[in-house]
Amino acid sequence: MAKKQFKAESKRLMDLMINSIYTHKEIFLREIISNASDAIDKLAYLSLTDDSVTTKRSDLRITVTPDKAARTLTVSDNGIGMTAAELEQNLGTIAKSGSLQFKAELEGDKDKSDIIGQFGVGFYSAFMVADEVTVLTRRHGEDTAHCWKSSGADGYTITECEKAEPGTDVIMRIKEDTGDEHYGEYLEASRLQSLIKKYSDYIRHPIRMEVEDYRQKEKPEDAPEDYKPEWETVVEEKTVNSMVPLWQRPRSKVKQEEYDAFYREKFGDWQPPLATVSTSSEGTVTFKALLFIPSSTPYDFYTREYEKGLQLYSSGVLIMDKCPDLLPDCFRFVKGVADSPDFSLNISREMLQHDRQLKIIAAALEKKIKNELLKLMKDDREKYEQFWAAFGRQLKYGVVDNYGAKKELLQDLLLFTTSKEGKLSSLAEYVERMPAEQEHIYYVCAGSAEQAARLPQVERVADRGWELLYLTEEADEFVMNALREVSGKQLKSVSDPDALPETEEEKARQEKQAEDAKPVLDFVKETLGDRIKEARVSKILKTAPVCMTADGPMSLEMEKYFAKMEGGSSPMGPMKAEHVLELNPAAAPFAALKSALDGGDRDRAAKYAEVLYHQALLIAGLPIEDPAAYTELVCSLMN
């Protein structure tokens, strides 16, 4: 028979498909197996209405056969097969899909129209690894078989041939190896098994293949007492795919041990997951998802190399190993799979045509993850605190990221150490414990809970019996600034001048103290110069003599944070807060400073001012520029 030419601008389109459309050559096996699965599905559906179909569902299968000697790889199915006209239509016209037509005919019948193939180009991916492709096919119910053969863009032939059983054989003559490509790997049974496991593990029909196995030989009857077992290599045909995905099975039918084993195998973790989440939805987009929360932080989690994302399946066929669009950054630690028949895939099925379905699924998963974490916090606090130790920092970053866009989502999941027995508490739990007279949620920043408890500005709040949040991580204060309030309660730093409510009498007394102390405050400012913005009578100290606070948007903790980043370097110099030296006029050091100044000993008064300034820096955890000079200063006052 004369060679026929492909339709649809064959040469250019074929070249495009072979060289450009698919990112990885290994994808070809997924495409050929998916076509075989579709052919079996069509026969199974036909059996519902056609009594002539006598093939049992249990007999339906796909067979993968490598032949190293002939250098061929054959994928066979006992599905519906094709007539000569269908061969012409489906394989002679690039981008013509019989599966797509089949789906259209079954529109509205979801149970029977779950066909994988959407494009007629998947078959031609075989030419990425084969220099010749032969299709032997016999339509169910027909006696005549046909052979389609092509070496690529130059065209194809269709001839009659012999085939004992209905179905289709796709025979690929694998290309010779080159310096850059080792095509022979697609004739290795282990490599084929690996690809089937990766892309087609959940094809719902058995994929059979001859594989090598090791088996212990039977013990001879006359074996001596010191007989040692002997092993032999055998080749057996086995089913190499799982068929039914774990996420498709009812939760009640799956043991946690099965979930744990699946998680370890799929995601390479030696520990079982901390929590397992199974979810599904039917509606605008139908999907199932199986999610896992790891027990510990991956070694590269906080690096640029870490890739977030869920495995994305379409009707059990792997489309993307890590789909980042299904998870927000704040939940990037979640592992798992999502499977939907509703994805609109591009021509190669490696990417999505548009993201509407993804957005719907992502929104549903985001809500589900939050609810599961809240449930874990309520039902198993120990496990949740384990989760928090591993991924709490990521949730905090999520609150701050993108100008607080996710703060409503995440605020209920946050935990902080508090002054109440030093235990972790959520913000909601804190608010629930607040006495009626307490107006604000109070927090204090320090390097540790122990340091926070000893800070002088804590004393006034603690003496009222009010609980404090101890912020001990770099991101904590940024989180407070992003949240601003929770449950109608403002978040207040104990260093804020207006942290505590004041009566008119207290305000008047403060103004009188500030007026009386003005000569001392002016002298301190003059002595310290630009090192401080202002010296002021403190509203936040009770018994302690001094502390350092900051005016403006940048706090002292932020200053310390930016100092760690690249040594605090920036085109405009180190980022500094506006330091305010707060003095307690009721404390003995203030009285000593005032006495020295009133007595005319300005030199001694200046030394006192320097000591108080450096003490405030030390209390705040800020560096002293010249420790040696400070030591000499203190020693000089001891003479």
LINPENOR-V785206 format. One record per pair of residues at least 4 apart in sequence whose C-alpha atoms are under 8 Angstrom apart, sorted by the first residue. I is the first residue (numbers start at 1). J is the second residue. Records with the same first field share a line. If there is no record, write none. Layout:
I: J  J
//
This chain:
1: 157  158  159
2: 157
3: 155  156  157
4: 155  156  157
5: 10  92  154  155  156
6: 10  11  92  93  94  153  154  155  156
7: 92  93  94
8: 13  93  94
9: 13
10: 14  94  153
11: 15  153  154
12: 16
13: 17  94
14: 18  94  124  152  153
15: 19  20  153
16: 20  21
17: 21  22  121  124  125
18: 22  124  125  127  128
19: 128
21: 347  348
22: 27  125  348  350
23: 350
25: 125  128  129
26: 30  195
27: 31  125
28: 32  122  123  125  126  128  129
29: 33  126  195  196
30: 34  195  196  199  200  317
31: 35  122  123  125
32: 36  75  122  123  126  170
33: 37  62  75  200
34: 38  116  117  200  203  317
35: 39  116  117  122  123
36: 40  62  75  76  77  79  168
37: 41  62  77  79  116  203  204  205
38: 42  99  115  116  117
39: 43  77  78  79  80  81  167
40: 44  60  61  77  78  79  80
41: 45  79  115
42: 46  79  80
43: 47  53  79  80
44: 48  57
45: 49  112
46: 50  53
47: 51  52  53  54
52: 141
53: 140
55: 59  60
56: 60
60: 77  78  79  205  206
61: 77  78  205  206  207  208
62: 75  76  77  78  205  206  207  208
63: 74  75  76  77  207  208  209
64: 73  74  75  76  207  208  209
65: 73  74  75  209  210
66: 71  72  73  74  186  187  188  189
67: 71  72  73  187
68: 72  187
70: 173
71: 173  174  187
72: 171  172  173  174  187
73: 171  172  173  174  186  187
74: 169  170  171  172
75: 169  170  171
76: 167  168  169  170
77: 167  168  169
78: 165  166  167  168
79: 140  166  167  168
80: 138  139  140  166  167
81: 137  138  139  140  166  167  168
82: 86  87  137  138  139  140  167  168
83: 87  137  138  139  145  146
84: 88  146  158
85: 89
86: 90  91
87: 91  92  148
88: 92  93  158
89: 93  96
90: 94  96  97  98  120
91: 96  120
92: 156
94: 120  121
95: 119  120  121
96: 119  120  121
97: 101  117  118  119  120  121
98: 102  120
99: 103  115  116  117  118  119
100: 104  117  118  119
101: 105
102: 106  113
103: 107  113  114  115
106: 112  113
107: 113
109: 113
110: 114
114: 315  341
115: 315
116: 314  315  317  341
117: 122
119: 347
121: 125  347  348
122: 348
124: 128
125: 129
126: 130  133  172
127: 131  132  133  151  152
129: 174  175  183
130: 172  173  174  175
131: 151  152  172  173  174  175
132: 149  150  151  152  172  173  174
133: 149  150  151  170  171  172  173
134: 147  148  149  150  169  170  171  172
135: 147  148  149  168  169  170  171
136: 145  146  147  148  161  163  168  169  170  171
137: 145  146  147  163  166  167  168  169
138: 142  143  144  145  146  163  165  166  167  168
139: 143  144  145  166  167
140: 166  167
141: 166
144: 160  161  162  163
145: 160  161  162  163
146: 158  159  160  161  162
147: 157  158  159  160  161
148: 156  157  158  159
149: 156  157  158
150: 154  155  156  157
151: 155  156
152: 156
174: 183  184  186
175: 183  184
176: 182  183  184
177: 181  182  183  184
178: 182  183
184: 188
185: 191
186: 191  192
187: 191  192
188: 192
189: 193  210  211
190: 194  211
191: 195
192: 196
193: 197  240
194: 198
195: 199  200
196: 200  201  240  241
197: 201  240  241
198: 318
199: 317  318  319
200: 241  316  317  318
201: 240  241  242  243  316  317
202: 241  242  243  244  245  316  317
203: 241  242  243  244  315  316  317
204: 243  244  316
205: 243
206: 239  240  241  242  243
207: 239  240  241
208: 237  238  239  240
209: 237  238  239  240
210: 235  236  237  238
211: 235  236  237  238
212: 233  234  235  236
213: 233  234  235  236
214: 231  232  233  234
215: 231  232  233  234
216: 229  230  231  232
217: 229  230  231  232
219: 223  229
223: 227
244: 248  249
245: 249  316
246: 254  259
247: 278  288  289  290
248: 288
249: 253  254
250: 254
251: 278
254: 258  259
255: 259
256: 260
257: 261
258: 262
259: 263  276
260: 264  272  273
261: 265  272
262: 266
263: 267  268  269  272  273  292  336
264: 268  269  270  271  272
265: 269
267: 335
271: 294  295
272: 294  295
273: 292  293  294  295
274: 292  293  294  295  383  387
275: 292  293  294
276: 290  291  292  293
277: 290  291  292  369  372
278: 288  289  290  291
279: 288  289  290  368
280: 286  287  288  289
281: 285  286  287  288
282: 286  287
285: 340  342  357  360  361
286: 340  341  342
287: 338  339  340  341  342  361
288: 338  339  340
289: 336  337  338  339
290: 336  337  338
291: 334  335  336  337
292: 334  335  336
293: 333  334  335
294: 333  334  335
295: 386  387  390
296: 387  390
297: 301  333  390  391
300: 305  306
301: 306  333
302: 306
307: 322  324
308: 322  323  324  327  329  332  333  334
309: 321  322  323  324  325  326  327  332  334  335
310: 321  322  323  324  326  327  334  335  336  337  338
311: 318  319  320  321  322  323  336  337  338
312: 318  319  320  321  322  323  337  338  339
313: 317  318  319  320  337  338  339  340
314: 318  319  339  340  341  342  343
315: 339  340  341
316: 339
319: 349  350  351
320: 350  351
324: 328
325: 358  359  362
326: 358  359  361  362  365
327: 331  332  334  362  365  366
328: 332  362  366
329: 398
330: 394  395  397  398  399
331: 366  394  395
333: 391
342: 357
343: 352  357  358
344: 352  353  354
345: 349  350  351  352  353
346: 350  351  352  353
355: 359
356: 360
357: 361
358: 362
359: 363
360: 364
361: 365
362: 366
363: 367
364: 368
365: 369
366: 370
367: 371
368: 372
369: 373
370: 374  409  410  413
371: 375
372: 376
373: 377  384  413
374: 378  412  413
375: 379  380
376: 380  381  383  384
377: 381  383  384  385
380: 384
381: 385
382: 386
383: 387
384: 388
385: 389
386: 390
387: 391  392
388: 392  393  415
391: 395
392: 396  414  415
393: 397  475
394: 398
395: 399  410  413  414
396: 400  414  475  476  479
397: 401  475  479
398: 404  406  407  410
399: 404  405  406  407  410  411  479  482  483
400: 404  407  478  479  482
401: 405  406
402: 406
403: 482
404: 482  483
406: 410
407: 411  482  483
408: 412
410: 414
411: 427  483  486
412: 426  427  428
413: 426
414: 426  427
415: 424  425  426  427
416: 424  425  426  427  469  470  471
417: 422  423  424  425  449  469  470  471
418: 422  423  424  425  449  467  468  469  470
419: 423  453  467  468  469  470
420: 467  468
422: 449
425: 429  430
426: 430
427: 431  486
428: 432  486  487
429: 433
430: 434  441  467
431: 441  487  489
434: 438  466  467
435: 466
438: 466
439: 489  490
440: 489  490  491  492  499
441: 468  469  489  490  491  492
442: 467  468  469  491  492  493  494
443: 468  469  470  471  491  492  493  494
444: 452  458  468  469  470  471  493  494  495
445: 452  470  471  472  477  557
446: 451  452  470  471  472  557  620  621
447: 451  452  471  472  473  621
448: 452  470  471  472
449: 453  470  471  472
450: 454
451: 455
452: 458  470
453: 458
454: 458
455: 459  619
456: 541  542  543  544  546  547
457: 494  495  540  541  542  547
458: 462  494
459: 463  541  542
460: 464  540  541  542
461: 465  466  467  494  500
462: 466  467  468
471: 476  477
472: 476
474: 557  558  561
475: 479
476: 480
477: 481  557  558
478: 482
479: 483
480: 484  491
483: 491
484: 490  491
485: 489  490  491
486: 490  491
492: 496  499
493: 499
494: 499  540
495: 499  540  549
496: 540
497: 538  539  540
499: 540
502: 506  507
503: 507
504: 508
505: 509
506: 510
507: 511
508: 512
509: 513
510: 514  537  539
511: 515
512: 516
513: 517  537  585
514: 518  536  537
517: 521  537  585
518: 522
519: 523
520: 524  593  594  597
521: 525  535  536  537
522: 526  535
523: 527
524: 528  535  606  609
525: 529  532  533  534  535
527: 606  609  610
528: 532  609  610
531: 579
532: 578  579  580  581
533: 578  579  580
534: 579  580  581
535: 580  581  582  583
536: 580  581  582  583
537: 582  583  584  585
538: 582  583  584
541: 545  546  547  583  584
542: 584
543: 584  586  587
544: 584  587
545: 583  584  585  586  587  588  589  590
546: 581  582  583  584  612  615  616
547: 581  582  583  615  616  617  619  620
548: 579  580  581  582  616  617  619  620
549: 555  556  579  580  581  582
550: 554  555  556  577  578  579  580
551: 555  577  578  579  580
552: 577  578
554: 558  559  576  577  578
555: 559  577
556: 560  577  579  620
557: 561
558: 562  577
559: 563  575  576  577
560: 564  622
561: 565
562: 567  568  574  575
563: 567  568  569  574  575
564: 568
565: 569
568: 573  574  575
569: 573  574  575
570: 574  575
581: 613  616
583: 590
584: 590
585: 590  591
586: 590  591
587: 591
588: 592
589: 593  608
590: 594
591: 595
592: 596
593: 597  605  608  609
594: 598  605
595: 599
596: 600  601  602  604  605
597: 601  602  605
601: 605
602: 606
603: 607
604: 608
605: 609
606: 610
607: 611  633  637
608: 612
609: 613
610: 614
611: 615  630  633  634
612: 616
613: 617
614: 618  624  630
615: 619
616: 620
617: 621  622  623  624
618: 622  623  624
626: 630
627: 631
628: 632
629: 633
630: 634
631: 635
632: 636
633: 637
634: 638
635: 639
//
